[in-house]
Amino acid sequence: MLRFTNWLFLGILFLVASCKPQLRNIESKNFSIDHTKQSDSLTTEWLKSYKDSMEKSMNISIAKTSIPLKSSRAKGIIEPEIQQNGNLARICSDYVLQSAREWSRNNSFPLPVFTVLNHNGFRNSISEGVITKGNIFEVMPFDNEIVLVQLSGKTVDSLFQYISSIGGSAVSGLSLEIDLNSKQYTDAIVGVNKFDSRQTYWMCTSDFLLQGGDGYIQFANAKKVIKTGILVRDALLMGFENEFQRSKQINPQLQPRIRYAK
């Protein structure tokens, strides 16, 4: 004997099978917004409380700078002046490298020697004065993650050649000299040592570049990749806050990590 649930199931199947699709005329209408109508008070109050809470969080002061921190975003080739004046990229690259090294020490992984990030990833500059949490979200609105990457010397050479071809990049722990005529690098210092293409190097970057973003396809040849779970933005927040607590000022010095020769 079939149980009641079985009968119910068969009945539903029968109803579905017996239903035939019907074509209907669909009419569309345009509705104008009437600003004279009162809004839903509960919804308005909820949105206001959320907005107030968000603004309060974003307006938290984390540091101060006595000079503007300039982004180096550029379309196409990065001009030497833009590269050298991009103090925001220099300091952000430092913070990412510091964060990656600290994570590596705590997790018993090899320390990355240098970092490479893309200028276009830093979406806004920071004006002179108070630096808020919201300012850092404007600089780095994406949830990009820091990754450790092991590269062969051959792949590092290809990476340096690509950086040279586009005129520069946001780097830390690395110094390159680029020939402006040939668009190739003529000298490279990794850490404190001259680059050796026979060696294997640990470095750090973002998962965006790891996936080939902005033309950085060299990372497809990585020997090893380790995800840290640290957002680039969080590394920046911590970096700005920690440096300000130590020195009471954010004032990155001019450091020509990318040099140019003619």
Backbone torsions as a table, in degrees:
resi	resn	phi	psi	omega
1	MET	NA	134.9	177.8
2	LEU	-74.9	138.0	176.9
3	ARG	-76.6	167.0	-178.1
4	PHE	-59.5	-40.7	-178.9
5	THR	-63.2	-35.2	178.1
6	ASN	-67.6	-41.8	176.9
7	TRP	-61.4	-39.9	-179.7
8	LEU	-63.5	-41.4	179.4
9	PHE	-63.6	-44.6	178.9
10	LEU	-64.5	-36.8	179.2
11	GLY	-64.0	-39.7	179.1
12	ILE	-65.4	-41.0	177.7
13	LEU	-61.4	-40.2	179.8
14	PHE	-63.1	-42.9	-179.2
15	LEU	-66.3	-40.3	179.7
16	VAL	-65.4	-42.2	-178.2
17	ALA	-67.6	-30.4	-176.4
18	SER	-83.7	-12.4	-178.9
19	CYS	-80.7	131.5	177.2
20	LYS	-109.8	138.2	179.0
21	PRO	-64.4	138.9	-179.9
22	GLN	-116.6	133.5	177.0
23	LEU	-84.9	133.3	-179.9
24	ARG	-128.5	150.5	174.5
25	ASN	-78.5	128.7	-179.6
26	ILE	-105.5	125.0	179.0
27	GLU	-105.2	141.5	177.2
28	SER	-114.5	146.9	179.1
29	LYS	-135.2	147.0	174.3
30	ASN	-97.2	132.2	179.1
31	PHE	-115.3	123.0	178.3
32	SER	-83.1	151.2	179.1
33	ILE	-82.8	124.2	-179.7
34	ASP	-99.7	105.1	-177.3
35	HIS	-73.4	-9.6	179.2
36	THR	-80.8	-16.6	179.7
37	LYS	-74.3	141.8	178.8
38	GLN	-77.2	138.5	179.3
39	SER	-79.8	163.6	176.9
40	ASP	-65.9	115.7	-174.1
41	SER	-63.9	-37.5	-178.9
42	LEU	-67.5	-43.7	178.9
43	THR	-65.1	-43.4	179.5
44	THR	-60.7	-42.7	-179.0
45	GLU	-67.0	-39.0	179.3
46	TRP	-65.8	-44.6	179.2
47	LEU	-64.0	-38.0	-179.8
48	LYS	-65.0	-43.2	-180.0
49	SER	-64.7	-37.7	178.1
50	TYR	-67.0	-43.5	179.6
51	LYS	-62.9	-44.3	-179.9
52	ASP	-63.4	-40.9	179.4
53	SER	-65.6	-42.0	179.6
54	MET	-65.1	-44.9	179.6
55	GLU	-63.2	-38.9	178.8
56	LYS	-62.8	-41.8	179.3
57	SER	-67.3	-43.0	-177.0
58	MET	-72.2	-23.0	-177.8
59	ASN	-87.7	4.8	178.3
60	ILE	-67.0	128.5	179.6
61	SER	-80.5	131.0	179.2
62	ILE	-117.8	-17.5	-178.4
63	ALA	-167.8	178.9	174.1
64	LYS	-139.9	149.3	176.6
65	THR	-131.6	141.2	-179.7
66	SER	-89.8	-8.4	179.2
67	ILE	-134.1	155.2	175.5
68	PRO	-65.7	142.0	175.9
69	LEU	-104.2	110.6	-168.5
70	LYS	-96.0	131.6	172.6
71	SER	-76.6	153.1	-178.8
72	SER	-113.7	31.0	179.6
73	ARG	-61.9	135.7	179.7
74	ALA	-156.4	148.1	176.0
75	LYS	-91.9	130.7	178.9
76	GLY	77.8	-139.6	-177.1
77	ILE	-68.6	136.7	178.7
78	ILE	-89.1	118.9	-179.1
79	GLU	-71.8	148.5	-179.2
80	PRO	-53.5	-40.3	-178.6
81	GLU	-64.0	-40.3	178.9
82	ILE	-66.4	-42.8	179.3
83	GLN	-61.5	-46.8	-174.0
84	GLN	-75.1	-27.6	179.4
85	ASN	-87.5	-4.5	-176.8
86	GLY	-80.2	71.4	-177.7
87	ASN	-68.9	-23.7	178.0
88	LEU	-65.8	-42.0	179.8
89	ALA	-63.4	-38.9	-179.6
90	ARG	-63.0	-48.3	-175.8
91	ILE	-71.4	-35.9	178.0
92	CYS	-67.3	-38.5	176.9
93	SER	-63.2	-38.8	177.0
94	ASP	-61.0	-44.4	-178.1
95	TYR	-64.6	-38.8	179.0
96	VAL	-65.7	-43.2	179.3
97	LEU	-64.9	-41.4	178.0
98	GLN	-61.3	-44.3	-179.1
99	SER	-65.2	-42.2	-179.9
100	ALA	-65.2	-39.8	178.7
101	ARG	-67.0	-41.3	178.1
102	GLU	-63.0	-42.9	178.5
103	TRP	-63.1	-40.4	-179.5
104	SER	-64.5	-42.5	178.1
105	ARG	-62.0	-44.0	-177.7
106	ASN	-69.0	-23.1	-177.3
107	ASN	-112.7	13.1	175.6
108	SER	57.9	43.0	174.5
109	PHE	-110.2	158.5	177.1
110	PRO	-59.0	141.3	-179.3
111	LEU	-75.6	133.1	175.0
112	PRO	-68.2	139.9	-177.7
113	VAL	-85.6	-35.6	-177.6
114	PHE	-147.7	168.5	176.5
115	THR	-132.4	147.9	174.7
116	VAL	-130.4	126.6	176.5
117	LEU	-130.7	162.9	-179.1
118	ASN	-94.1	138.2	179.5
119	HIS	-58.8	-38.3	-176.6
120	ASN	-67.3	-13.4	178.0
121	GLY	-71.2	-23.6	179.4
122	PHE	-93.7	100.9	-164.3
123	ARG	-85.5	-6.4	-177.2
124	ASN	-153.6	156.4	174.0
125	SER	-91.2	169.9	178.4
126	ILE	-121.3	124.9	-178.1
127	SER	-75.0	161.2	175.9
128	GLU	-60.7	138.3	178.3
129	GLY	122.3	-147.1	-177.6
130	VAL	-71.1	136.3	175.0
131	ILE	-105.6	120.7	-178.6
132	THR	-102.5	167.4	174.8
133	LYS	-59.5	-37.1	178.3
134	GLY	-62.9	-35.4	177.0
135	ASN	-59.6	-39.7	-179.1
136	ILE	-70.1	-36.3	176.3
137	PHE	-65.5	-33.2	177.3
138	GLU	-70.9	-35.8	177.0
139	VAL	-68.4	-44.6	-176.2
140	MET	-129.8	82.3	-178.2
141	PRO	-80.2	-7.4	-174.6
142	PHE	-96.1	151.6	178.1
143	ASP	-89.0	52.7	178.4
144	ASN	-74.9	140.7	-176.3
145	GLU	-106.0	144.9	175.2
146	ILE	-78.4	131.7	177.8
147	VAL	-126.6	145.1	172.6
148	LEU	-92.6	137.0	-175.8
149	VAL	-134.0	132.4	173.4
150	GLN	-101.0	124.4	-176.1
151	LEU	-124.0	143.8	171.7
152	SER	-71.2	160.6	177.5
153	GLY	-60.0	-35.2	178.3
154	LYS	-63.4	-41.6	179.6
155	THR	-70.2	-37.6	177.0
156	VAL	-62.3	-41.6	177.0
157	ASP	-58.9	-43.5	178.2
158	SER	-64.5	-37.6	178.0
159	LEU	-64.3	-44.7	178.8
160	PHE	-64.0	-36.8	177.9
161	GLN	-65.2	-38.5	178.8
162	TYR	-66.8	-44.5	177.9
163	ILE	-57.5	-40.9	179.9
164	SER	-65.8	-36.9	-177.7
165	SER	-67.7	-26.9	180.0
166	ILE	-99.5	0.4	173.8
167	GLY	95.7	-5.4	179.5
168	GLY	146.0	178.8	-179.8
169	SER	-163.2	174.9	175.7
170	ALA	-87.1	113.5	-173.9
171	VAL	-133.6	159.0	172.4
172	SER	-146.6	145.1	-176.5
173	GLY	71.7	18.2	-173.8
174	LEU	-147.4	139.9	175.0
175	SER	-132.7	127.9	179.8
176	LEU	-124.6	142.8	169.9
177	GLU	-112.1	125.3	-174.2
178	ILE	-114.0	131.7	173.1
179	ASP	-82.0	118.3	-175.3
180	LEU	-68.5	-24.9	-179.2
181	ASN	-78.9	-48.1	-176.7
182	SER	-88.8	-15.0	-176.9
183	LYS	61.0	33.7	176.8
184	GLN	-124.8	154.3	179.6
185	TYR	-84.4	142.2	-178.4
186	THR	-109.3	-11.3	178.8
187	ASP	-158.1	145.6	179.5
188	ALA	-146.3	129.2	175.0
189	ILE	-116.4	121.1	-180.0
190	VAL	-109.5	116.6	-172.1
191	GLY	70.4	-114.0	176.9
192	VAL	-118.7	5.1	-175.2
193	ASN	-115.7	153.2	176.7
194	LYS	-66.9	139.8	-178.2
195	PHE	-60.9	135.1	179.6
196	ASP	-125.1	111.2	-175.8
197	SER	-67.7	-9.6	178.4
198	ARG	-84.7	-12.2	-177.3
199	GLN	-92.3	166.4	172.1
200	THR	-109.5	137.8	-173.7
201	TYR	-122.5	141.1	167.9
202	TRP	-96.9	132.2	177.4
203	MET	-141.6	176.1	177.1
204	CYS	-132.2	152.4	178.8
205	THR	-155.5	-166.9	177.5
206	SER	-100.5	157.4	178.2
207	ASP	-65.5	-21.3	176.3
208	PHE	-65.5	-47.5	177.8
209	LEU	-69.3	-35.8	178.6
210	LEU	-56.5	-34.6	-178.7
211	GLN	-86.8	8.0	177.0
212	GLY	94.1	11.1	-179.6
213	GLY	-61.2	145.5	-180.0
214	ASP	57.1	26.0	174.2
215	GLY	86.0	6.9	179.9
216	TYR	-83.5	72.1	-176.0
217	ILE	-81.3	-8.5	-176.5
218	GLN	-63.6	-27.0	-177.4
219	PHE	-69.2	-12.4	175.8
220	ALA	-64.3	-19.3	-179.7
221	ASN	-98.3	18.2	-179.0
222	ALA	-61.7	140.1	177.1
223	LYS	-76.7	-40.0	178.1
224	LYS	-144.1	149.6	176.4
225	VAL	-134.5	131.7	178.6
226	ILE	-126.1	122.8	177.3
227	LYS	-84.7	132.1	-179.0
228	THR	-92.3	-22.1	-175.2
229	GLY	78.4	3.5	-179.4
230	ILE	-96.3	125.6	175.4
231	LEU	-74.3	142.7	175.8
232	VAL	-55.9	-41.4	-179.7
233	ARG	-60.5	-41.4	178.9
234	ASP	-66.0	-35.8	176.1
235	ALA	-63.4	-37.9	178.4
236	LEU	-68.2	-44.6	178.4
237	LEU	-57.4	-47.1	-179.2
238	MET	-67.8	-39.2	-179.0
239	GLY	-64.0	-48.8	178.6
240	PHE	-60.9	-45.3	-177.1
241	GLU	-64.9	-45.2	-178.2
242	ASN	-66.7	-41.8	-179.4
243	GLU	-66.5	-37.7	179.4
244	PHE	-67.8	-36.6	177.5
245	GLN	-65.7	-33.2	-179.7
246	ARG	-77.0	-48.2	-170.5
247	SER	-110.0	-8.6	-178.3
248	LYS	63.2	18.3	179.3
249	GLN	-163.9	147.6	171.6
250	ILE	-111.8	108.2	-175.5
251	ASN	-145.0	75.6	-176.7
252	PRO	-64.2	131.1	179.7
253	GLN	-79.6	157.7	177.5
254	LEU	-68.9	117.0	-179.8
255	GLN	-130.4	100.9	-178.1
256	PRO	-73.8	79.1	179.5
257	ARG	-71.5	-25.9	172.5
258	ILE	-110.2	113.9	179.9
259	ARG	-106.3	158.0	-175.5
260	TYR	-127.8	137.1	177.3
261	ALA	-125.6	146.7	-179.5
262	LYS	-110.7	NA	NA
